[in-house]
Amino acid sequence: MSSEHSRRLHEAFTKQAAAFEDQHCNHVFTHDARWLFERLECRADDLLLDVAAGTGHAARELAGSVRAVVAVDVTAAMLVAGSKAAREQGIGNIVFQLGDATQLPFLDASFDVVVSRFALHHMEEPRRALAEMVRCLRPGGRIAVADMVAADDPALASAQNRLEQAREASHTGMLSVAELVSTFEGLGLTDILSETREIERPVEPWLEHAQTDPTVAEEIRRTLKAEIDGGAPTGMRALMKEGELHFLQTWAVVSARYRVGTIVG
């Protein structure tokens, strides 16, 4: 990770740590995202790794289904908030650990299950991070990666990413589902499955969560409203609902199994 992007990540997520546990700003990620890993095959004796875990929403959601979880993130403030939330929930089988997703501090084949949730779009090298996740999987292990994804149309994807980057400087770029699946295939994964859902989001909590600069936030609102009025497509599919500005995101979870002993490609 470049030093400049590292600075952006630490700055963004240190100030956002509290918001990740705030249902007003983050209800869609805390309660409405449980479906993402519902089909993940977890066993009582599994060791699970949550990569770029943030405050450990996935780790806490899955902890009751496995022996133990390690939640790794590059921002200490996020881990502190997650550890506090785990204690308050009475969850005692999660270890919160500092670490970079592109240089995971674990030996090969250390975990039965690896997950990552809403993190790839903050990474400069998402394929490298995914390769690290696969490296840490035992043969036969399962991996599931959830993220918001870009449109298949490159022009719309570019427009989406421009608005996301304006909202929050740590956003690097969303991948499409096809790009995620292709990357999984290139890493030697099999039994690849994907599921997508359209998620309607109100604009104001989305901007508040990121603490977007007020001038930039107003420009984003204007751009989205212009789309509703027939202006240039943003890829965000803006709409008005009960007098409030909303937009649509596509969320995806791609899961697979690791059946080979080496990473391909």
DOMARRO-512636 format. One line per 5 residues: number of its first residue (from 1); their letters; for each residue x, y, z negated of C-alpha. Coordinates in steps of 0.2 Angstrom, whole numbers, always signed. Example, Ala and Ser with C-alpha at 12.3 -4.5 7.8 and 13.67 -1.06 7.14 Angstrom:
# residues 2
1	AS	+62,-22,-39; +68,-5,-36
# end
This chain:
# residues 265
1	MSSEH	+0,+0,+0; +7,+17,+4; +11,+29,-10; -2,+42,-3; -16,+29,-3
6	SRRLH	-11,+22,-20; -13,+40,-26; -30,+42,-18; -36,+25,-26; -30,+29,-43
11	EAFTK	-38,+47,-42; -54,+41,-36; -57,+26,-47; -50,+33,-63; -63,+47,-62
16	QAAAF	-77,+35,-56; -74,+21,-69; -89,+27,-80; -100,+28,-65; -98,+10,-61
21	EDQHC	-107,+5,-77; -120,+19,-75; -136,+12,-68; -142,+29,-62; -127,+31,-50
26	NHVFT	-124,+12,-47; -140,+2,-50; -139,-4,-32; -122,-12,-36; -125,-18,-54
31	HDARW	-143,-26,-52; -147,-27,-34; -132,-36,-28; -133,-52,-38; -139,-61,-22
36	LFERL	-121,-59,-15; -114,-74,-24; -129,-84,-28; -124,-98,-15; -106,-99,-21
41	ECRAD	-103,-116,-28; -96,-114,-45; -92,-128,-57; -90,-128,-76; -71,-132,-75
46	DLLLD	-67,-120,-61; -54,-106,-63; -60,-91,-53; -51,-75,-47; -60,-59,-44
51	VAAGT	-49,-48,-33; -50,-29,-33; -63,-32,-47; -66,-14,-52; -75,-15,-68
56	GHAAR	-78,-34,-65; -96,-35,-60; -93,-51,-50; -82,-58,-64; -95,-55,-77
61	ELAGS	-109,-61,-66; -100,-78,-63; -91,-80,-80; -105,-91,-87; -103,-104,-72
66	VRAVV	-85,-107,-74; -71,-111,-86; -62,-94,-85; -60,-79,-74; -46,-67,-70
71	AVDVT	-51,-50,-64; -37,-41,-55; -38,-22,-50; -25,-9,-47; -34,+4,-58
76	AAMLV	-32,+3,-76; -47,+14,-80; -58,+2,-71; -52,-13,-80; -54,-4,-97
81	AGSKA	-72,+0,-93; -75,-18,-87; -66,-26,-103; -77,-15,-114; -93,-20,-104
86	AREQG	-88,-39,-106; -86,-37,-125; -103,-29,-126; -111,-43,-116; -102,-56,-127
91	IGNIV	-92,-63,-112; -76,-70,-119; -68,-80,-104; -62,-66,-93; -44,-59,-93
96	FQLGD	-43,-42,-85; -26,-39,-77; -18,-25,-67; -12,-31,-50; -12,-26,-31
101	ATQLP	-23,-36,-20; -10,-37,-7; +3,-44,-19; -7,-54,-31; +4,-59,-46
106	FLDAS	-1,-78,-46; +7,-94,-39; +1,-103,-24; -15,-114,-26; -19,-107,-44
111	FDVVV	-38,-105,-42; -53,-115,-37; -63,-100,-32; -59,-83,-26; -71,-68,-24
116	SRFAL	-70,-50,-19; -84,-38,-19; -85,-21,-11; -66,-18,-10; -60,-22,+8
121	HHMEE	-66,-5,+14; -54,+3,+2; -39,-6,+8; -26,-1,+21; -22,-19,+25
126	PRRAL	-37,-30,+22; -31,-45,+32; -15,-45,+20; -26,-45,+5; -37,-59,+12
131	AEMVR	-21,-69,+16; -16,-67,-2; -33,-73,-8; -31,-88,+2; -14,-91,-4
136	CLRPG	-20,-92,-22; -34,-105,-17; -31,-123,-21; -35,-135,-6; -54,-137,-6
141	GRIAV	-56,-121,-15; -70,-108,-10; -69,-90,-6; -83,-77,-4; -80,-59,+1
146	ADMVA	-94,-46,+0; -93,-29,+7; -103,-16,+16; -100,-18,+35; -98,-8,+50
151	ADDPA	-110,-8,+66; -104,-19,+80; -104,-4,+91; -87,+4,+90; -94,+22,+92
156	LASAQ	-107,+19,+78; -93,+11,+67; -82,+26,+69; -96,+38,+65; -100,+28,+49
161	NRLEQ	-82,+27,+43; -80,+46,+46; -95,+50,+34; -89,+37,+21; -71,+45,+22
166	AREAS	-78,+62,+20; -88,+56,+5; -73,+48,-3; -55,+49,+2; -50,+32,-3
171	HTGML	-62,+24,+10; -51,+17,+24; -63,+8,+35; -77,-5,+35; -75,-21,+45
176	SVAEL	-89,-28,+55; -96,-46,+51; -88,-52,+67; -71,-45,+62; -72,-53,+44
181	VSTFE	-77,-70,+52; -63,-69,+64; -51,-65,+50; -57,-80,+40; -54,-91,+55
186	GLGLT	-37,-85,+57; -32,-89,+39; -37,-107,+41; -53,-107,+32; -68,-118,+37
191	DILSE	-86,-120,+34; -88,-101,+36; -105,-94,+32; -111,-76,+33; -127,-68,+26
196	TREIE	-132,-49,+29; -145,-38,+21; -150,-20,+25; -149,-10,+9; -158,+7,+8
201	RPVEP	-149,+20,-3; -154,+37,-9; -141,+50,-4; -139,+60,-20; -134,+46,-32
206	WLEHA	-122,+40,-18; -113,+57,-17; -114,+59,-36; -105,+42,-39; -91,+48,-28
211	QTDPT	-90,+65,-36; -90,+72,-18; -84,+90,-16; -101,+101,-15; -96,+109,+1
216	VAEEI	-92,+92,+9; -108,+84,+2; -119,+98,+9; -111,+95,+26; -115,+76,+25
221	RRTLK	-133,+80,+21; -134,+92,+36; -127,+78,+47; -139,+65,+41; -154,+77,+42
226	AEIDG	-149,+81,+60; -149,+63,+65; -167,+62,+58; -171,+76,+69; -164,+68,+85
231	GAPTG	-146,+73,+83; -131,+62,+86; -132,+45,+79; -121,+43,+63; -123,+24,+61
236	MRALM	-131,+27,+44; -149,+27,+50; -154,+41,+39; -172,+43,+34; -183,+53,+23
241	KEGEL	-193,+44,+9; -205,+53,-2; -196,+70,+2; -179,+63,-2; -164,+59,+10
246	HFLQT	-160,+40,+11; -149,+30,+23; -146,+12,+27; -131,+1,+24; -128,-17,+30
251	WAVVS	-121,-28,+16; -113,-44,+20; -106,-59,+11; -94,-71,+20; -90,-87,+12
256	ARYRV	-79,-102,+17; -68,-117,+11; -50,-119,+11; -46,-136,+18; -28,-134,+24
261	GTIVG	-11,-132,+16; -4,-117,+25; -11,-100,+31; -13,-99,+50; -8,-83,+60
# end
